[in-house]
Amino acid sequence: MTDIVLFRTSPRVSPGLYSAAAWKALHEAVRVAASFASETTKALVDAGIDVHTDAAVEPLRDGGVWIEQAGDESVVARFRAWQEAGRVTVTELHANWDRPGARVLDLVDTVDALHADIGGCPWHKGQTHTTLAPYLLEETHETLEAIDARSDADLREELGDLLFQPLLHARINSEFTLDDVADDVVEKIRRRHPHVFADAKPDDLYDNWAAIKGAEKSHRSRPDEGIPRDLPALAFAQKLLKRTDPHWAHGDHPDNRERAYSTEEIGQQLLELVDIARNNGVDAETALRRAVRRHSEGR
């Protein structure tokens, strides 16, 4: 019976990294075909493989290797129909495998296409960091909402929308590229995790983190410096207290360092305080922000 091999490969991986079995199948095939010319087929032609890309499907009734590419779903369905009719056998051969994260490169290419001088998207090409900023905030909140809803499907979608945002910002910037951004964060992560990337002991994790970050930010003169001012007051307070005194105790409950409060208890107490503020004509957000500012100034 006629054999058709579905040759599956990643356009992100060089043909030079194909497996020995893949090259054997290509060289021994009665015909190698693809639905259209691409970087992959060009590389195979350069390697001495005769790849047919004109009216290529019908000749594979006599067997051969089909270079599967994006958009080939209908062609593969036709091969499967031939198989069900008993005309051919269809096997799959994976020439190589993507590394985890390789599809992010597809997203980079997609963003580049949106900003292409010819054929790009006018709306995307007209954006700036300032005009894109609201979308970054919106997508962040939608991601947090998906996490709170414990919906994996929603979280997957929202993480994609959120990932899209930094790629857009890096693409429109003239002073740095996405690779520069990645280089910086990789260097920072490796520097701050010497227990993983160097010979530090895991037991010293938190001390090392504090010392390394302190050295990086030694230019800061105020405890609240570097904390975004646009943060909600509650998030601002948590970051400031963690930085200035993680064990700060105040108010009518001096034993709050020892007692373990549940999330529900904390939430209820915060809600009650907001209600007290509302009943007294006080904006809770403003009140907390002012208290945080006084604490940061030592007043």
N, C-alpha and C positions, 0 to 999 in steps of 0.2 A: 504493500500500500504506500501511496505517496506520503512523504513526511514534510510537514511545514514546521519550521522552528521559529517561534516568536522570540526574537532577540531583544531582550530588555536591558536597557542601559540608561545611565544618567548623563544628560548633557553637561552636567557640572563636573564630570570625572573624565580625565583624558583617556582616549582610546589606548594610549600606551600602558594603562593600568588594567586593561582587560585581562581576564583569566586565560590560562593556556587553553582551556576547553573552549572558550569563546573564539579565540583566534583559529583553533582547529576547525570549528564549525564554519567559520567564514571562508577559510581557504578551501574546504572540501565541498562546499555547497554547489549545487548545479546552477543556482542563481541566487544572488543577493539583491533584495529589492526594498524600496521604501516609498512612501507616498509623496514625499517631497525632498528636495535637496536642503540640507542643513549643515551646521558646523560639524555635526557628528558624521554625516555621510561624506562630507568633504575630507574629513580626517581619514576616513576609511579608504577613500579613493587615493589619497596621498600615500597610504600604506600599501597600495597595490591591489586593493579589493575593487572589483568592478561592480559598482552599485547602480542598479537600474531604478530610475525615478519617474519614467514615462510609461503610463498604462501598465503599471507594474503588478497589479493584483492578479489579473487573469493568468499570466504566465506561471504564477506560483501554483496553478493546478497541477503542474508537473513537479512540485516540490521546491524546496529551497529555504533560504533564511529571510525572514521579514524583519527589518529594522523598525521596531515599534517606536513611534514618536507621539508627542502630544497631538490629540485630535484624531487618532487612529481607531476610535471606538467602533465605528461602523465597519471598518475593514476587518478588525479582529472578530466582530460578530459574524461577518461573512465566512471567515475561516472556521469558526465554531459550527456554523450551519453546515458547511461541507463535512465537518467531522461527524456531526450527528447523522448526516445522510450516508455515512460510511465511505465517503470518497477519499478522505485523507486522515492522517493522524496529526494532531497539533500538540507540540511540546513547547515548554517554556525554558529559555536559557537566560539566566541573569549574568550578564557580562561583568558587572561590577555593582557595588553597593554604595549608596550615599553615606557619608558620615552623618551622625545626628546633627541637626541644625542646618543641613545643606539647603533645605528649602527656603531658608532666610535669604539666600542669594537670589532666589526667584523673586522675592519681595523687593530686593534691591533693584533688580532689573525692571520690575514693574514700575517702581518709583521713577527710575531713569526714563522709562517710556512716557510717563505722564509729563515729564519736564523736557522732553525732546523738542528741539527747535522746529523740526518738521513732524507733524502728526501728533504733537503733544496735546495736553489738555489746557485750554486757555485759562480756566479757573485756577488750576494748580500752579501754572506758571506765573500767575499774578499774586500769589500768596507771599506773606512775609512772616517773620517770627511772631510779630505782634498779632497779625490776623489769624494765625494758627493757634495762638495761645489758648483761646476759649475751648477749642476742640480737645486740647491736651487735658484740660481740667475736666471737661465733660466726660471724656472717655475714662479718666481715672475714677470718677465717681460711679460710672456705670460698671466698671470692673469691681469696685468695692461692693456694689449692690449685688452683683452676681455671686461674689464670695459669701455675702451675708445670706443670700437665698440658698446657698449650698447646691447650686445648679451647675453641674459640670459642662453641660451643653452651652449654657449662657456664658460661663466663665471662659470656655474655649473661644467663643466668638468675641467676647469683649477684650480678651488678651490680644487677639489679633488686631482689633481696632486700636488698642493702646500701643502695640508694637509699631503700627503704621506711623504713629505720630513722630517719634524721634528720627525715623528714617526721613520723613519729610523735612524736618528742621535741619538735619545734616546735609540734605541734598541742596537746599537753597542757600546754604552758607558759603561765602566766598573765602573765609579765613581758615576753615578746616573741613575735613571730609569725614565720612562715616568710619573709615579705617582709623583716622586720628582719634575719634571718640572711643572706638573699641580698644585701641592701643592704650589709651589713658586709663580706662577702667580695668583692663587686664592687669596693667602694672600696679594700680592701686590695690586691687584685690589680692594679688600675689604678695605685695609688700605688707598688707595688713593681716595675712594669714601665714606667718612663718612656721606655725605648727603643721602646716600642710605642705608648703613650698620650700621650707628650709628645715633647720634642725631644732627649732624651738619645741618645748614640751607642751602638749595640750593642756596640762594643768595650769600653765601660765597664760592661757588664752586671753582672758579679760584684762590682765595687767599689761600684756604686750599690746593689745588693741588700744588701750587708753594711752600708753606711752607713745606708740607710733602715730596715732591720730593727733596727740598733743604736739609732737614734734612737727607734724605737717602744718598744724594750725597755730604755731607759736606766735604768729603776728597778731592774733586776736587779743584785744585789750579789754573787752567786755564779755560777761558770761552769755549774753544773749546775741552776741555777734555771730552771724552765720545762720541763725534761725530765721527762716522766711517770715517777714512781717505779715504776709497775707494769710498765714495759717489761721484756722479758726482758733479762738482763744484757748479752748480746752487742749487742743493739740500743741499749741505754743507753750502752755503751762507744763504739760508733761515733759516736753523736750528740755525746757529750762530747768525744771527741778531735777531731772536726771543728770543734767550737766553740772549744776551747782551743788546740789546736795541730794543724792538719791535716797537718803534716810530722813529727810526733813519732816518734822512732826509739828503740827500746829493745831490750834483750836481747842475744843472742849474734850477731845479724846486723846490724851497724851499716850495712851497705850496702843495707838493705831499701828505702831511698828510691829507689835507682836500678834495682834488679832488678824486672822485671815478672813478677808471679806470676799464673798462670792461676786461674780459678775452681776448677778441679779440684784444683790444688795447695793452695790455701787451705783448701778443704773437707777434704782429706785431713789436713792439718796440725792443723786444729781437731779432727777426729775422733780423731787420735792423742793430742792433749792431753786430750780427754775420757776416753780409755781409761787414760792415765797417772793421771788423777785418780781414776778408778774403782778402779784397782789399789792406790791408796794410801788408799782409804777417804775420799776428799775429794769433796764435791759440787761439780761444776764450775761450776754456776750461782752458788752461794754464793761460791766462790773468786773468780770474776771480778767479782761485784758488790762484794765487799770491796776488790778491787784498784782498781776504778773509783772507789769512794768515797775511797780514800787519794789517788788521783791528783787528784781534784777538790778535795781539801783541801790539796794541795801537800805531801803527806807521802811 
